[in-house]
Amino acid sequence: MAKSTEPSNPEKPSQLARSPLYDLSLELKGRMVPFSGWEMAVQYAGISSEHQAVRQQAGMFDISHMGKFGLRGKQLIAKFQPLVPSDLSRLQPGEAQYTVLLNAKGCILDDIIFYCQEPDATTSEERAVIIVNAATRIRDKAWIAAHLELSGVSFTDISSEKVLIAIQGPEAINYLQPFVEDNLSPIKAFGHLETNLLGQPSFIARTGYTGEDGFEIMMDAEVGKELWKKLLNAGVVPCGLGARDTLRLEAAMALYGQDIDYNTTPLEAGLGWVVHLDTKGDFIGREVLEQQKVSGVSKRLVGLEMAGRHIARHGYPVIFESETVGEVTSGTLSPTLNRAVALAMLPVKLAKIGQLLEVEIRGKKYPATVVKKPFYRSPNRLN
């Protein structure tokens, strides 16, 4: 069994952090709210219009609050393997893997993206970038430092050094390409490269959190400010956290801290595709996941569609035969579908498609049906 000592919760910062793009958001009259220790724009012109801009054309998000780690060293991937259930040895430079950090219970400490970069040309050291959630950055940093074999490995937190901008939507590539030295078209989903953007080094990945095609760009702060202005002048719609939430929920992408957390295993969360038991060795939480594979899970994250436009919010009880059987983890009125949809954690016996349930909203019960995820699959998204 891989060693596992879970770190204590870090202290919360006393002041809200601000992105280097904060002033540009204020100029656009962004409505700023606290989020994971940061002061971020929840919306600009409006959540619905920003949502539709991403679905139909292109929108851009300041996601500089996300945690950003850089790693390099001999046998880096082999040393990182025990920390995740995914087989990272399958990655070639320029490829990435969405995966999860697990505790000893096989539950999710955070969901992350591991980007395998080209080896250092001089030393041949393996290199990687890891993007983690803002709220868990400090804990993730401590966890990785405690469990990664650091001999010969450099592990650096570059979160404060870099800006991260996401440009998402079917026209995203056309808006971004004029500012990038290399051709972006050959990059596949979860592909990435290091190139010059506006004449300066940058890291560009074909990833996102909207269910659309698009890119996430990591660069120095001044370059990020210039790119934001140029994209804005080109007609890209600035988008806030509100639209990011409705977009990811339509695509049934889990939000850490709501839909998944340190009491949820990837098999319970519907993330079995990141668990590669047959192709890799030991990792933290493996024994628990092996047992769940054999005996099955007791609960599962499912999609719900509400009857009518009653919105099921986070924490609302889910009812079956007058008994509370679960709770809503996320919910919204889908701007694309014009239907109220939600994610909920339910006992596995009630987690089948077509199951009729009720959700309690402000003391009243409203019908809901378990439906297939995702709620919306964009025709523009790369496979």
C-alpha positions in Angstrom: 0.0 0.0 0.0 1.4 3.4 -0.9 2.0 5.6 2.1 -0.6 8.2 2.9 -0.7 10.9 5.5 -3.4 13.5 4.9 -2.3 17.1 5.7 -4.3 19.2 8.0 -6.5 22.0 6.5 -4.4 25.1 5.8 -5.2 28.5 7.3 -7.4 30.6 5.2 -5.9 33.9 3.9 -7.1 37.0 5.8 -7.4 39.1 2.6 -8.9 38.2 -0.8 -6.3 37.8 -3.5 -6.7 39.7 -6.8 -5.7 38.6 -10.3 -3.4 40.7 -12.3 -6.4 41.2 -14.6 -8.5 42.6 -11.7 -8.4 46.2 -12.8 -9.4 45.2 -16.4 -12.4 43.5 -14.9 -13.4 46.6 -13.0 -13.1 48.7 -16.2 -15.6 46.3 -17.8 -17.9 46.8 -14.7 -17.5 43.2 -13.7 -19.5 42.4 -10.5 -16.8 41.1 -8.1 -17.5 38.5 -5.5 -15.4 36.4 -3.0 -14.5 33.0 -4.4 -12.0 30.5 -3.0 -10.0 33.3 -1.3 -10.0 35.5 -4.4 -12.0 38.5 -5.5 -13.4 37.4 -8.9 -16.0 38.7 -11.5 -19.2 36.6 -11.3 -20.5 38.4 -14.4 -20.1 41.3 -16.7 -23.0 41.9 -19.1 -25.0 39.0 -17.7 -24.7 35.3 -17.1 -27.2 34.2 -19.8 -25.6 36.4 -22.6 -22.1 35.3 -21.6 -23.2 31.7 -21.6 -24.6 32.0 -25.1 -21.5 33.8 -26.4 -19.5 30.7 -25.4 -21.9 28.3 -26.9 -22.3 30.2 -30.2 -19.1 32.1 -30.7 -16.4 32.7 -28.1 -16.0 34.0 -24.5 -13.0 34.5 -22.3 -12.5 33.9 -18.6 -9.9 35.1 -16.2 -9.0 31.9 -14.3 -5.7 33.1 -12.8 -7.0 32.0 -9.4 -6.3 28.4 -10.3 -3.3 26.7 -8.7 -0.3 26.2 -11.1 2.6 23.9 -10.3 5.7 23.2 -12.3 7.7 19.9 -12.0 10.9 18.6 -13.5 13.3 15.8 -12.8 14.6 12.4 -13.7 11.8 9.7 -13.9 9.3 12.4 -12.9 6.2 10.6 -14.3 7.2 7.3 -12.6 7.5 9.1 -9.3 4.2 10.9 -9.7 2.3 7.6 -10.5 1.6 6.6 -6.9 -0.3 9.9 -6.3 -3.1 9.3 -8.9 -5.2 6.4 -10.1 -4.5 7.2 -13.8 -1.7 5.6 -15.8 0.5 8.6 -16.6 3.1 6.5 -18.4 0.7 6.4 -21.4 1.3 10.2 -21.9 3.5 11.5 -24.6 5.0 15.0 -24.5 2.3 17.4 -25.5 -0.5 15.3 -24.0 -2.4 15.6 -20.7 -4.6 13.6 -18.4 -7.5 14.8 -16.3 -7.2 12.9 -13.0 -7.6 13.1 -9.2 -5.5 13.1 -6.1 -6.8 10.5 -3.7 -6.5 10.0 0.1 -6.1 6.6 1.8 -9.9 6.1 1.7 -9.8 6.3 -2.1 -11.6 9.6 -2.0 -10.9 12.8 -4.0 -8.6 15.4 -2.5 -8.8 17.4 -5.7 -9.3 17.0 -9.4 -6.3 18.1 -11.5 -4.9 18.2 -15.0 -1.4 16.7 -15.5 0.3 18.1 -18.6 3.3 16.1 -19.8 5.8 18.5 -21.5 8.8 18.0 -23.7 11.9 17.0 -21.8 14.5 19.6 -21.1 16.7 19.8 -24.1 19.9 20.2 -22.1 19.4 17.9 -19.2 16.8 15.5 -20.6 14.8 15.9 -17.4 11.1 15.2 -17.7 8.8 18.2 -17.2 5.2 18.7 -16.3 2.6 21.4 -15.4 -0.2 20.6 -13.0 -3.3 22.8 -12.7 -5.3 22.4 -9.5 -8.3 24.2 -7.9 -7.8 27.5 -6.2 -9.5 26.4 -2.9 -7.3 23.4 -2.5 -4.0 24.8 -3.8 -2.2 25.0 -0.4 -3.4 21.6 0.6 -2.5 20.0 -2.7 0.9 21.6 -2.5 1.5 20.1 0.9 0.1 16.7 -0.1 2.3 16.4 -3.2 5.4 17.5 -1.3 4.6 14.9 1.4 4.0 12.0 -1.0 6.2 12.7 -4.1 9.7 11.2 -4.1 11.5 14.6 -4.3 15.0 13.2 -4.8 16.1 14.6 -8.1 12.7 16.4 -8.6 12.0 20.1 -8.6 8.5 21.0 -7.5 7.5 24.7 -7.8 4.4 26.7 -7.1 4.1 29.2 -10.0 0.6 30.2 -9.1 1.4 33.9 -8.3 3.8 34.2 -11.3 1.4 33.4 -14.1 -1.9 34.6 -15.5 -4.3 32.0 -16.8 -6.9 32.9 -19.4 -9.5 30.6 -21.0 -10.9 31.3 -24.4 -13.8 29.0 -25.1 -16.3 28.4 -27.9 -16.6 27.3 -31.5 -14.7 30.4 -32.7 -12.1 30.4 -30.0 -9.3 29.2 -32.3 -10.0 31.9 -34.9 -9.8 34.6 -32.3 -6.6 33.3 -30.6 -4.6 32.2 -33.7 -3.5 35.7 -34.9 -1.6 36.2 -31.7 0.2 32.9 -31.6 3.4 31.9 -33.5 2.6 28.2 -34.0 -0.4 26.8 -35.8 -3.1 25.8 -33.2 -5.2 23.6 -35.5 -3.1 20.3 -35.1 -3.5 20.4 -31.3 -6.0 17.7 -30.2 -8.2 17.8 -27.2 -6.0 17.8 -24.1 -3.0 18.6 -26.3 -0.7 21.5 -25.5 2.4 23.3 -26.5 4.9 25.9 -25.5 5.1 28.7 -28.1 5.3 32.5 -28.4 2.2 34.5 -27.9 2.4 38.2 -28.7 6.2 37.5 -29.0 6.5 36.1 -25.5 6.8 32.6 -24.2 3.5 31.0 -23.2 1.8 27.6 -22.5 -1.3 26.9 -24.5 -3.6 23.9 -23.8 -6.7 22.7 -25.7 -8.6 22.2 -22.5 -11.5 24.0 -20.7 -14.4 23.7 -18.3 -17.3 24.6 -20.5 -18.0 21.6 -22.7 -16.9 23.6 -25.8 -13.7 23.6 -27.8 -11.2 26.1 -26.6 -7.9 26.9 -25.0 -6.4 27.8 -21.7 -3.3 30.0 -21.9 -0.7 30.5 -19.2 1.7 33.4 -19.4 3.4 36.2 -17.6 1.1 38.9 -16.1 1.9 41.7 -18.6 1.4 39.4 -21.6 -1.9 38.3 -20.1 -3.1 41.8 -19.8 -2.2 42.6 -23.4 -3.9 39.4 -24.6 -7.1 40.2 -22.7 -7.2 43.6 -24.3 -6.6 42.3 -27.8 -9.2 39.6 -27.5 -11.7 42.1 -26.1 -11.0 44.5 -29.0 -11.4 41.6 -31.4 -14.9 40.9 -30.1 -14.5 38.1 -27.6 -17.0 38.4 -24.8 -15.7 38.6 -21.2 -17.3 36.0 -19.0 -17.5 35.5 -15.2 -17.8 32.7 -12.8 -21.6 32.6 -13.2 -21.4 31.6 -16.9 -18.5 29.2 -16.2 -20.8 27.4 -13.7 -23.8 27.1 -16.0 -21.6 26.0 -18.9 -19.8 23.3 -16.9 -23.0 22.1 -15.3 -24.7 21.6 -18.7 -21.7 19.5 -19.6 -22.0 17.6 -16.3 -18.5 18.5 -15.2 -18.0 18.2 -11.5 -17.2 21.1 -9.2 -14.8 20.2 -6.4 -16.2 21.0 -3.0 -19.8 20.5 -4.2 -20.2 17.5 -6.5 -17.0 15.7 -5.5 -14.9 16.0 -2.3 -12.8 14.0 0.1 -15.8 11.8 0.9 -16.4 10.8 -2.7 -14.4 8.2 -4.7 -13.9 8.6 -8.4 -16.1 5.5 -9.0 -19.0 7.1 -7.0 -18.5 10.3 -9.0 -18.8 8.7 -12.4 -15.1 9.2 -13.0 -14.2 5.5 -13.4 -12.5 6.3 -16.7 -9.6 8.0 -14.8 -9.0 4.8 -12.8 -6.6 2.5 -14.6 -6.4 -0.5 -12.2 -5.2 -2.9 -15.0 -2.3 -0.9 -16.3 -0.5 0.6 -13.4 0.9 -0.4 -10.0 0.2 0.7 -6.5 -1.2 4.1 -5.7 -2.8 5.8 -2.7 -6.3 4.5 -2.3 -6.0 1.6 -4.7 -7.2 -1.1 -2.3 -10.5 0.8 -1.7 -11.1 1.2 -5.4 -10.3 -2.4 -6.1 -12.9 -3.4 -3.5 -15.5 -1.0 -5.0 -14.9 -2.5 -8.4 -15.7 -6.0 -7.1 -18.6 -5.2 -4.7 -19.9 -2.0 -6.4 -20.5 1.4 -5.0 -23.3 2.4 -2.6 -23.9 5.8 -4.0 -23.5 7.6 -7.3 -23.5 11.1 -8.8 -26.4 11.4 -11.2 -28.1 13.9 -13.4 -31.6 15.2 -12.6 -34.1 17.1 -14.8 -36.8 19.0 -12.9 -40.4 19.1 -14.0 -41.0 22.7 -14.9 -38.6 25.5 -14.1 -38.1 24.9 -10.4 -34.3 25.1 -9.7 -32.8 22.5 -7.5 -29.9 24.2 -5.6 -26.8 22.8 -3.8 -27.9 21.1 -0.6 -31.6 20.6 -1.4 -32.9 17.2 -0.2 -33.8 14.6 -2.7 -37.0 12.6 -1.7 -38.2 9.1 -2.6 -41.4 7.7 -1.1 -41.5 10.5 1.5 -37.9 9.7 2.7 -34.8 11.9 2.2 -32.4 9.7 0.1 -29.8 12.1 -1.1 -29.1 15.8 -1.8 -28.5 18.0 -4.8 -24.9 18.9 -5.3 -25.3 21.5 -8.1 -28.3 22.9 -10.0 -29.3 25.6 -12.5 -31.7 26.7 -15.1 -29.9 25.6 -18.3 -29.6 28.6 -20.7 -29.1 26.3 -23.6 -31.9 23.8 -22.9 -34.2 26.2 -21.0 -34.7 23.4 -18.5 -33.8 23.1 -14.8 -31.1 20.5 -14.4 -29.0 19.3 -11.4 -26.4 16.9 -10.2 -27.2 14.8 -7.1 -25.6 12.1 -5.0 -28.1 9.2 -4.6 -28.1 5.6 -3.4 -27.1 3.4 -6.3 -30.5 1.6 -6.3 -32.1 4.9 -7.2 -29.4 6.0 -9.6 -31.0 4.5 -12.7 -32.1 6.5 -15.8 -35.8 7.3 -15.6 -36.1 7.0 -11.8 -38.8 9.3 -10.6 -37.9 11.4 -7.4 -38.8 14.7 -5.8 -36.6 17.6 -4.7 -37.6 19.7 -1.7 -37.4 23.4 -2.5 -38.2 25.8 0.2 -40.5 23.3 2.0 -42.3 22.1 -1.1 -41.7 19.0 -3.2 -41.2 19.1 -6.9 -40.9 16.2 -9.4 -37.5 15.2 -10.8 -36.2 12.4 -13.1 -32.8 10.8 -13.3 -31.5 11.5 -16.8 -28.3 10.6 -18.7 -25.3 12.9 -18.4 -24.2 15.2 -19.8 -27.3 17.3 -20.1 -25.9 19.0 -23.2 -23.1 17.8 -25.6 -21.8 20.5 -27.9 -21.4 19.5 -31.5 -18.2 21.7 -31.5 -16.4 19.8 -28.8 -13.3 17.8 -29.8 -13.3 14.2 -28.7 
